[in-house]
Amino acid sequence: GNIKAATAFSKRIHLEKEALEQQIRSEASTQKLMMQTWLTQNSTLRNALLPAARKNSKQLEEAYRRGQGSFTDLLKSKLQELDIESQIVANTNAFHKAKVIYLATIGQSQQTF
């Protein structure tokens, strides 16, 4: 009876260990994918959308100064620029949160100082 109980206990511990290992691998994979996603989004925002928004704002500002554009259109373009920059900040924040979770999951630490 004790041998069967010990064998069952050992088997259960082994299965729990395997399940935990799988959960850790899955969490690490998810966080790594999230980091890549945030970096990709920021790259698109920085390299394509933000320059286009800045160019648009500059054109609307020049048009406004010449009296050919409205002030509200200029403000809307500036708001669009700020929205893109805010998204970059939010994505960077999310990237670093995912990085911390990833490093904690794989058992590594990153010194910040």
MIRO-420786 format. One line per field, with one value per atom (N, C-alpha, C, CB): residue number from 1; y, x, z. Coordinates in nm, 4 decimals. Last residue first. Glycine has a CB too. Layout:
! residues N
resi <- NUM ...
yy <- Y ...
xx <- X ...
zz <- Z ...
***
This chain:
! residues 113
resi <- 113 113 113 113 112 112 112 112 111 111 111 111 110 110 110 110 109 109 109 109 108 108 108 108 107 107 107 107 106 106 106 106 105 105 105 105 104 104 104 104 103 103 103 103 102 102 102 102 101 101 101 101 100 100 100 100 99 99 99 99 98 98 98 98 97 97 97 97 96 96 96 96 95 95 95 95 94 94 94 94 93 93 93 93 92 92 92 92 91 91 91 91 90 90 90 90 89 89 89 89 88 88 88 88 87 87 87 87 86 86 86 86 85 85 85 85 84 84 84 84 83 83 83 83 82 82 82 82 81 81 81 81 80 80 80 80 79 79 79 79 78 78 78 78 77 77 77 77 76 76 76 76 75 75 75 75 74 74 74 74 73 73 73 73 72 72 72 72 71 71 71 71 70 70 70 70 69 69 69 69 68 68 68 68 67 67 67 67 66 66 66 66 65 65 65 65 64 64 64 64 63 63 63 63 62 62 62 62 61 61 61 61 60 60 60 60 59 59 59 59 58 58 58 58 57 57 57 57 56 56 56 56 55 55 55 55 54 54 54 54 53 53 53 53 52 52 52 52 51 51 51 51 50 50 50 50 49 49 49 49 48 48 48 48 47 47 47 47 46 46 46 46 45 45 45 45 44 44 44 44 43 43 43 43 42 42 42 42 41 41 41 41 40 40 40 40 39 39 39 39 38 38 38 38 37 37 37 37 36 36 36 36 35 35 35 35 34 34 34 34 33 33 33 33 32 32 32 32 31 31 31 31 30 30 30 30 29 29 29 29 28 28 28 28 27 27 27 27 26 26 26 26 25 25 25 25 24 24 24 24 23 23 23 23 22 22 22 22 21 21 21 21 20 20 20 20 19 19 19 19 18 18 18 18 17 17 17 17 16 16 16 16 15 15 15 15 14 14 14 14 13 13 13 13 12 12 12 12 11 11 11 11 10 10 10 10 9 9 9 9 8 8 8 8 7 7 7 7 6 6 6 6 5 5 5 5 4 4 4 4 3 3 3 3 2 2 2 2 1 1 1 1
yy <- 4.9548 5.0617 5.0224 5.0933 4.7403 4.8678 4.9811 4.9009 4.4139 4.5227 4.6539 4.5196 4.1646 4.2698 4.3824 4.3196 3.8125 3.9477 4.0447 3.9629 3.5106 3.6024 3.7362 3.6161 3.3258 3.3230 3.4081 3.1851 3.3367 3.2484 3.2491 3.2899 3.5144 3.3801 3.2851 3.3865 3.7471 3.6794 3.5349 3.7552 3.8061 3.7787 3.7064 3.9091 3.8443 3.7428 3.7050 3.7929 4.0616 3.9338 3.8205 3.9394 4.2516 4.2172 4.0817 4.3270 4.2578 4.2171 4.1754 4.3305 4.3588 4.2229 4.1705 4.2199 4.6157 4.5275 4.3824 4.5689 4.7075 4.6880 4.6024 4.8229 4.7144 4.6325 4.6032 4.7032 4.9042 4.7656 4.6706 4.7527 5.1299 5.0877 4.9408 5.1774 5.1360 5.1186 5.0716 5.2502 5.1869 5.0622 5.0329 5.0691 5.4438 5.3337 5.1976 5.3461 5.5841 5.5770 5.4598 5.7099 5.5501 5.5016 5.4855 5.5989 5.6847 5.5405 5.4791 5.5120 5.9434 5.8809 5.7297 5.9379 5.9823 5.9834 5.9197 6.1270 5.9718 5.8736 5.8663 5.9094 6.1940 6.0608 5.9512 6.0463 6.4013 6.3694 6.2313 6.4748 6.3926 6.3722 6.3290 6.5003 6.4599 6.3300 6.2953 6.3304 6.7190 6.6174 6.4768 6.6358 6.8377 6.8345 6.7296 6.9748 6.8100 6.7421 6.7332 6.8159 6.9704 6.8279 6.7513 6.8073 7.2204 7.1609 7.0107 7.2299 7.2523 7.2497 7.1828 7.3918 7.2616 7.1547 7.1396 7.1828 7.4967 7.3692 7.2502 7.3600 7.6928 7.6651 7.5305 7.7771 7.6219 7.6580 7.6183 7.5912 7.7792 7.6641 7.7099 7.5655 8.0021 7.9065 7.7847 7.8612 8.1817 8.2104 8.1162 8.3488 8.1166 8.1883 8.2245 8.1044 7.9738 8.0996 8.1833 8.0707 7.7477 7.8367 7.9727 7.7736 7.6344 7.6786 7.7759 7.5569 7.5706 7.6648 7.7203 7.5962 7.3853 7.5067 7.6131 7.4746 7.1867 7.2590 7.3872 7.1693 7.1021 7.1565 7.2379 7.0430 7.0094 7.1183 7.1841 7.0656 6.8016 6.9159 7.0362 6.8788 6.6298 6.6844 6.8088 6.5783 6.5678 6.6341 6.7012 6.5316 6.4368 6.5604 6.6387 6.5280 6.2148 6.3087 6.4418 6.2487 6.0933 6.1393 6.2402 6.0207 6.0317 6.1251 6.1788 6.0563 5.8524 5.9791 6.0758 5.9533 5.6303 5.7159 5.8504 5.6457 5.5298 5.5571 5.6597 5.4279 5.5041 5.5122 5.5494 5.3825 5.4939 5.5875 5.6090 5.5364 5.2944 5.4286 5.5298 5.4290 5.0757 5.1278 5.2705 5.0381 5.0500 5.0722 5.1315 4.9404 4.9939 5.1188 5.1512 5.1108 4.7396 4.8514 4.9848 4.8383 4.5972 4.6099 4.7282 4.4796 4.6123 4.6684 4.6912 4.5754 4.4769 4.6180 4.6834 4.6328 4.2200 4.2955 4.4438 4.2426 4.1434 4.1600 4.2425 4.0230 4.1271 4.2224 4.2488 4.1691 3.9161 4.0502 4.1557 4.0557 3.7048 3.7456 3.8863 3.6456 3.6941 3.7229 3.7699 3.5980 3.6209 3.7508 3.7900 3.7485 3.3632 3.4689 3.6066 3.4477 3.2288 3.2432 3.3566 3.1119 3.2377 3.3004 3.3253 3.2123 3.0862 3.2263 3.3004 3.2346 2.8375 2.9072 3.0559 2.8432 2.7702 2.7861 2.8656 2.6487 2.7568 2.8544 2.8775 2.8065 2.5415 2.6728 2.7820 2.6741 2.3369 2.3758 2.5140 2.2731 2.3266 2.3570 2.4040 2.2335 2.2488 2.3784 2.4204 2.3737 1.9931 2.0941 2.2345 2.0673 1.8666 1.8807 1.9880 1.7475 1.8801 1.9442 1.9673 1.8583 1.7204 1.8617 1.9403 1.8765 1.4741 1.5353 1.6838 1.4624 1.4368 1.4417 1.5102 1.2994 1.4231 1.5300 1.5467 1.4995 1.1856 1.3129 1.4312 1.3190 0.9986 1.0192 1.1546 0.9036 1.0164 1.0474 1.0789 0.9305 0.9241 1.0589 1.1046 1.0623 0.6640 0.7571 0.9012 0.7259 0.5662 0.5662 0.6647 0.4238 0.5910 0.6649 0.6744 0.5979 0.4138 0.5546 0.6397 0.5707 0.1735 0.2264 0.3747 0.1479 0.1541 0.1620 0.2187 0.0231 0.1267 0.2465 0.2653 0.2383 -0.1199 0.0000 0.1257 0.0001
xx <- 2.0517 2.1450 2.2870 2.1328 1.9073 1.8645 1.9582 1.7261 1.9777 2.0084 1.9744 2.1571 1.7568 1.8258 1.8519 1.7416 1.7507 1.7247 1.8044 1.7598 1.5766 1.6888 1.6513 1.7308 1.3712 1.4607 1.5844 1.5014 1.1769 1.2895 1.3962 1.3519 1.0067 0.9598 1.0760 0.8672 1.1538 1.1159 1.0747 1.0007 1.1678 1.2905 1.2608 1.3657 0.8898 0.9681 1.0925 1.0078 0.8313 0.7618 0.8402 0.6175 0.9996 1.0158 0.9510 0.9545 0.8891 1.0278 1.0530 1.1226 0.6363 0.6488 0.7905 0.6121 0.7142 0.6399 0.6521 0.4908 0.8343 0.9163 0.8454 0.9535 0.6115 0.7288 0.8094 0.8176 0.4513 0.4039 0.5195 0.2931 0.6147 0.5804 0.5370 0.4682 0.6055 0.7343 0.7131 0.8149 0.3341 0.3923 0.5261 0.4110 0.3175 0.2390 0.2952 0.0909 0.4859 0.5184 0.4447 0.4817 0.3416 0.4800 0.5208 0.5771 0.1088 0.1031 0.2415 0.0396 0.2069 0.1547 0.1465 0.0160 0.2642 0.3733 0.3304 0.4216 0.0024 0.1009 0.2167 0.1530 -0.1074 -0.1655 -0.0666 -0.2963 0.0466 0.0567 0.0001 -0.0160 -0.0471 0.0944 0.1131 0.1741 -0.3153 -0.2822 -0.1356 -0.3105 -0.2826 -0.3378 -0.3067 -0.4898 -0.1957 -0.1047 -0.1517 -0.0963 -0.4285 -0.3067 -0.2041 -0.2457 -0.6030 -0.6321 -0.5073 -0.7448 -0.4827 -0.4883 -0.5158 -0.5960 -0.5260 -0.3908 -0.3881 -0.3340 -0.8039 -0.7353 -0.5913 -0.7367 -0.8425 -0.8894 -0.8247 -1.0432 -0.7455 -0.6740 -0.7159 -0.6986 -0.7440 -0.8101 -0.7244 -0.9482 -0.5568 -0.6038 -0.6655 -0.4889 -0.4540 -0.5209 -0.5753 -0.4253 -0.2898 -0.4325 -0.5123 -0.4548 -0.0353 -0.0648 -0.2124 -0.0233 -0.0597 0.0160 -0.0084 0.1661 -0.1958 -0.2620 -0.1924 -0.2630 0.0041 -0.1214 -0.1946 -0.2123 0.1877 0.2249 0.1001 0.3169 0.0332 0.0805 0.1196 0.2000 -0.0009 -0.1184 -0.0789 -0.2011 0.2661 0.1946 0.0726 0.1511 0.3108 0.3927 0.3223 0.5319 0.1271 0.1161 0.1930 0.1676 0.2328 0.0975 0.0798 -0.0075 0.4768 0.4745 0.3383 0.5039 0.3842 0.4632 0.4640 0.6073 0.2603 0.1805 0.2536 0.1492 0.4828 0.3711 0.2851 0.2850 0.6390 0.6892 0.5776 0.7955 0.4476 0.4882 0.5486 0.5879 0.4219 0.3092 0.3502 0.2240 0.6942 0.5950 0.4913 0.5251 0.8659 0.9222 0.8218 0.9844 0.7116 0.8251 0.8686 0.9434 0.5189 0.4780 0.5897 0.4370 0.6832 0.5879 0.5469 0.4639 0.8153 0.8913 0.8012 0.9549 0.6032 0.6774 0.7590 0.7690 0.5291 0.4354 0.5081 0.3300 0.7644 0.7188 0.6232 0.6498 0.7668 0.8776 0.8373 0.9997 0.5295 0.5437 0.6558 0.5701 0.5943 0.4795 0.4936 0.3492 0.8082 0.8285 0.7158 0.8379 0.6725 0.7832 0.8079 0.9123 0.4948 0.4420 0.5519 0.3835 0.6758 0.5944 0.5387 0.4796 0.7623 0.8586 0.7861 0.9443 0.5260 0.5863 0.6887 0.6526 0.4855 0.3852 0.4472 0.2689 0.7149 0.6888 0.5902 0.6350 0.6716 0.7906 0.7708 0.9152 0.4347 0.4371 0.5562 0.4423 0.5289 0.4205 0.4194 0.2857 0.7211 0.7602 0.6556 0.7809 0.5497 0.6591 0.7040 0.7783 0.3852 0.3261 0.4326 0.2587 0.5757 0.5010 0.4395 0.3913 0.6515 0.7507 0.6822 0.8383 0.4068 0.4649 0.5692 0.5270 0.3829 0.2809 0.3345 0.1544 0.6070 0.5955 0.4942 0.5560 0.5315 0.6550 0.6501 0.7781 0.3047 0.2920 0.4137 0.2750 0.4248 0.3285 0.3085 0.1937 0.5818 0.6442 0.5517 0.6799 0.3821 0.4830 0.5501 0.5890 0.2524 0.1800 0.2776 0.0872 0.4580 0.4052 0.3327 0.3091 0.4840 0.5977 0.5513 0.6972 0.2301 0.2745 0.3891 0.3181 0.2412 0.1397 0.1796 0.0011 0.4501 0.4625 0.3632 0.4393 0.3372 0.4597 0.4808 0.5810 0.1231 0.0975 0.2196 0.0621 0.2590 0.1679 0.1413 0.0353 0.3937 0.4714 0.3852 0.5263 0.1887 0.2736 0.3550 0.3677 0.0806 0.0000 0.0845 -0.0914
zz <- -1.2999 -1.2607 -1.2936 -1.1109 -1.3681 -1.4245 -1.3893 -1.3777 -1.4674 -1.3759 -1.4437 -1.3323 -1.5077 -1.5820 -1.4833 -1.7070 -1.4677 -1.4205 -1.5046 -1.2708 -1.5478 -1.5628 -1.5059 -1.7096 -1.5650 -1.4501 -1.4647 -1.4233 -1.7479 -1.7807 -1.6715 -1.9138 -1.6159 -1.6506 -1.6791 -1.7719 -1.6034 -1.4786 -1.5060 -1.4086 -1.8756 -1.8007 -1.6695 -1.7726 -1.9280 -1.9986 -1.9194 -2.1379 -1.7620 -1.7412 -1.8067 -1.7983 -1.8820 -1.7410 -1.7117 -1.6510 -2.1398 -2.1207 -1.9762 -2.1602 -2.0933 -2.1469 -2.1261 -2.2969 -2.0098 -1.9187 -1.9639 -1.9116 -2.2440 -2.1246 -2.0190 -2.0649 -2.4178 -2.4498 -2.3234 -2.5547 -2.2914 -2.2998 -2.3320 -2.4068 -2.3361 -2.2000 -2.1985 -2.1421 -2.6127 -2.5452 -2.4019 -2.5470 -2.6514 -2.7012 -2.6332 -2.8535 -2.5384 -2.4815 -2.5251 -2.5239 -2.7144 -2.5715 -2.5067 -2.5001 -2.9511 -2.9427 -2.7964 -3.0155 -2.8835 -2.9088 -2.9022 -3.0451 -2.8721 -2.7498 -2.7657 -2.7147 -3.1416 -3.0445 -2.9122 -3.0205 -3.2403 -3.2859 -3.1868 -3.4274 -3.1101 -3.0898 -3.1303 -3.1702 -3.2172 -3.0744 -3.0431 -2.9916 -3.4831 -3.4519 -3.3068 -3.4792 -3.4377 -3.4964 -3.4696 -3.6484 -3.3465 -3.2565 -3.3073 -3.2416 -3.5810 -3.4656 -3.3643 -3.3983 -3.7309 -3.7760 -3.6625 -3.8972 -3.5840 -3.6000 -3.6433 -3.7025 -3.6203 -3.4864 -3.4931 -3.4021 -3.8956 -3.8426 -3.7052 -3.8340 -3.8987 -3.9711 -3.9212 -4.1229 -3.7511 -3.6955 -3.7680 -3.7054 -3.9201 -3.7961 -3.7369 -3.6948 -4.2719 -4.1468 -4.0265 -4.1380 -4.5377 -4.4613 -4.3306 -4.4347 -4.6528 -4.7410 -4.6667 -4.8484 -4.5304 -4.5325 -4.6193 -4.5784 -4.4930 -4.6174 -4.6285 -4.7376 -4.2593 -4.2558 -4.3817 -4.2406 -4.3573 -4.2614 -4.2581 -4.1202 -4.5158 -4.5782 -4.4858 -4.6113 -4.3164 -4.4226 -4.4911 -4.5265 -4.1758 -4.1087 -4.2108 -4.0170 -4.3664 -4.3178 -4.2444 -4.2255 -4.3932 -4.5086 -4.4643 -4.6028 -4.1327 -4.1869 -4.3057 -4.2294 -4.1172 -4.0267 -4.0807 -3.8871 -4.3138 -4.3277 -4.2409 -4.2902 -4.1947 -4.3260 -4.3480 -4.4405 -3.9664 -3.9545 -4.0852 -3.9125 -4.0829 -4.0028 -3.9873 -3.8639 -4.2012 -4.2850 -4.2109 -4.3301 -3.9741 -4.0759 -4.1668 -4.1611 -3.8449 -3.7845 -3.8863 -3.6735 -4.0286 -3.9912 -3.9347 -3.8917 -4.0756 -4.1803 -4.1355 -4.2212 -3.8583 -3.9926 -4.1011 -4.0271 -3.6218 -3.6343 -3.7791 -3.5536 -3.6778 -3.6367 -3.6601 -3.4892 -3.7403 -3.8386 -3.8050 -3.8458 -3.4940 -3.6163 -3.7248 -3.6651 -3.3237 -3.3078 -3.4321 -3.1863 -3.4230 -3.4287 -3.4160 -3.3185 -3.3630 -3.5020 -3.5164 -3.5489 -3.0833 -3.1611 -3.3071 -3.1542 -3.0204 -2.9846 -3.0640 -2.8346 -3.1237 -3.1752 -3.1454 -3.1151 -2.9643 -3.1083 -3.1705 -3.1771 -2.7189 -2.7360 -2.8841 -2.6690 -2.7772 -2.7480 -2.7645 -2.6043 -2.8056 -2.9199 -2.8991 -2.9426 -2.5415 -2.6484 -2.7742 -2.6796 -2.4138 -2.3845 -2.4911 -2.2465 -2.5241 -2.5399 -2.5185 -2.4419 -2.4339 -2.5772 -2.6047 -2.6347 -2.1581 -2.2159 -2.3653 -2.1926 -2.1411 -2.0973 -2.1577 -1.9434 -2.2367 -2.3049 -2.2690 -2.2695 -2.0447 -2.1856 -2.2632 -2.2515 -1.8206 -1.8243 -1.9684 -1.7377 -1.8928 -1.8652 -1.8733 -1.7261 -1.9061 -2.0262 -2.0101 -2.0569 -1.6358 -1.7396 -1.8678 -1.7685 -1.5239 -1.4894 -1.5914 -1.3500 -1.6332 -1.6609 -1.6323 -1.5771 -1.5200 -1.6654 -1.7034 -1.7285 -1.2489 -1.2946 -1.4456 -1.2572 -1.2515 -1.2142 -1.2615 -1.0613 -1.3156 -1.4083 -1.3786 -1.4008 -1.0829 -1.2152 -1.3165 -1.2631 -0.8894 -0.8829 -1.0182 -0.7740 -0.9740 -0.9711 -0.9697 -0.8479 -0.9346 -1.0693 -1.0784 -1.1081 -0.6557 -0.7422 -0.8842 -0.7438 -0.5801 -0.5421 -0.6315 -0.3940 -0.6788 -0.7296 -0.6991 -0.6680 -0.5195 -0.6659 -0.7275 -0.7230 -0.2665 -0.2977 -0.4484 -0.2316 -0.2948 -0.2623 -0.2976 -0.1119 -0.3416 -0.4434 -0.4195 -0.4437 -0.0966 -0.2207 -0.3322 -0.2605 0.0856 0.0916 -0.0361 0.2116 0.0000 0.0000 0.0000 0.1180
***
